[in-house]
Amino acid sequence: MVSIIIPANSLTDLVNAGMAVRYYAKRGERTKVFFVNENKIEQFWIGIREYVDSQDNSLLILNLPLPPETGLRKVDLEPYEYSILYIPSHLIAISPEDKEIMLEKGIAFMPQRNVNKCFPGNYAGQIEKKWMEISKVISFESEKIAEESKVRIVKGLIQALGENPKRIVEKIADDDEQFFDKLGKKRSPKIFKRFCGPDLELIHAKGSGRDLLEVAFLNFRSDGRIPIGIKGDKEFMFLIDSPTFAHSIMKNCNLKAEYEMRLGKVAAIFMNLSDDAMIGLLLGRLAQKFVIFRTGRPEFTTMKTLMRRFIGGKGPAGRSYRGIKKKFPEMEFRRNLISAPRGAIEEVADTLKETGTRFEIMA
């Protein structure tokens, strides 16, 4: 039996897990899926032995964030004692030090990839391609207008979050579209009030939890405004494309998330917040167009190489760097300060983490 590990708070990784279960089922191998909560990630890596199947000695880890370097060093493994494969997405920052430690511990890892391809097997199969497209709809990466049938399936996936997540993975592995389509056909939660600004949206809606997530998903698909704040019966949530920035703002405002759901790069953050003035202040700060990073010096590369990763160019060995600035020309650099548009925040933060560069967001 192969043990499969995924983050407990990721809708896209439910699809990845379903495709992984399907892959092993085709090979006649049984699987068992484990879900790791965000606050238990370091504990999982340190106690990784507990999750390895005792008979097959096999473990597959899909898109689970790595712990801090100190936590990774505490992993109790002898080199290649078990068959452990780690498949991360490009949304996870992995430093050269992380890679070195994983090799020392005998953890095989694949190159980072798009979040909808974090599973083993054939990406060209008809069913696999269909679910990868559904995953793109979940993470708002679909380049074309999504078919209504796929949107219904995503609505059904959101509504199914109230059930046992293992059942959701089984239904995906079995390609049971009808199960999710039936849930997705139910009437969407009622919207009472809506306020739209140039770069943000605040909605008052009936329900809580997955009902609010469905409202946010449908509204971002229709008008593209983000952040979106949804105030429900008993809780508040917001949808944001830069969760690193969001957590920095929340820390500065002494606000705490109750829980979070990831939809690829986008995060839905739920809070016990009812004060309208604080909600307005939070959304206003989340909607700012530019953010300043204050940085230190990189630990795992040179300052020149770090700057090439930001602005592009060629290194002394002839390696070409496209540079984040090519994609976001508004970026500016001055000594130890980086000014970045909100859409570039996650890429900038990941680059700094991968190069071992300490930073703070001056929100």
NORWOZI-V108101 format. One line per field, one symbol per residue. ss: DSSP state (H for helix, E for strand, L for the rest). psi: psi as a letter, one per 40 degrees, with the letter a starting at -180 (. if undefined). Layout:
# NORWOZI-V108101
ss: ???
psi: ???
This chain:
# NORWOZI-V108101
ss: LEEEEEELLEHHHHHHHHHHHHHHHHLLLLEEEEEELHHHHHHHHHLHHHHLLLLLLEEEEELLLLLLHHHHHLLLLLLLLLEEEEELELLLLLLHHHHHHHHHHLEEELLLELHHHLLLLLLLLHHHHHHHHHHHHHLLLLLLLLLHHHHHHHHHHHHHHHLLHHHHHHHHHLLLHHHHHHHHLLLLLLEEEEEELLLLEEEEELLLLHHHHHHHHHHHHHHLLLLEEEELLLLEEEEELLHHHHHHHHHHLLLLLLEEEEELLEEEEEELLLLHHHHHHHHHHHLLLEEEEEELLLLLLLHHHHHHHHHLEELLLLLEELLHHHHLLLLEEELLEEEEEHHHHHHHHHHHHHLLLLEEELL
psi: hhhhhiiefhddedddddddddddddefhiihhihhideeddddddfdddehhddefihhhhfhiiiidddddehgiihfdighhhgiieehhhidddddddddefhiiiiiiidefgiiaheeidddddddddddddefehdihiiddddddddddddeeeahdddddddddefgdddddddeeihiihhdihhhideihhhhihaibdddddddddddddeehhihhhhadeiiiihiegddddddddddefihhdiihhgbdihhhhighehdddddddddddeidiihhhiaiideaiddddddddeiaiideehhhdhddddgeeiihhbfhhhhideeddddddddddefhiiihg.
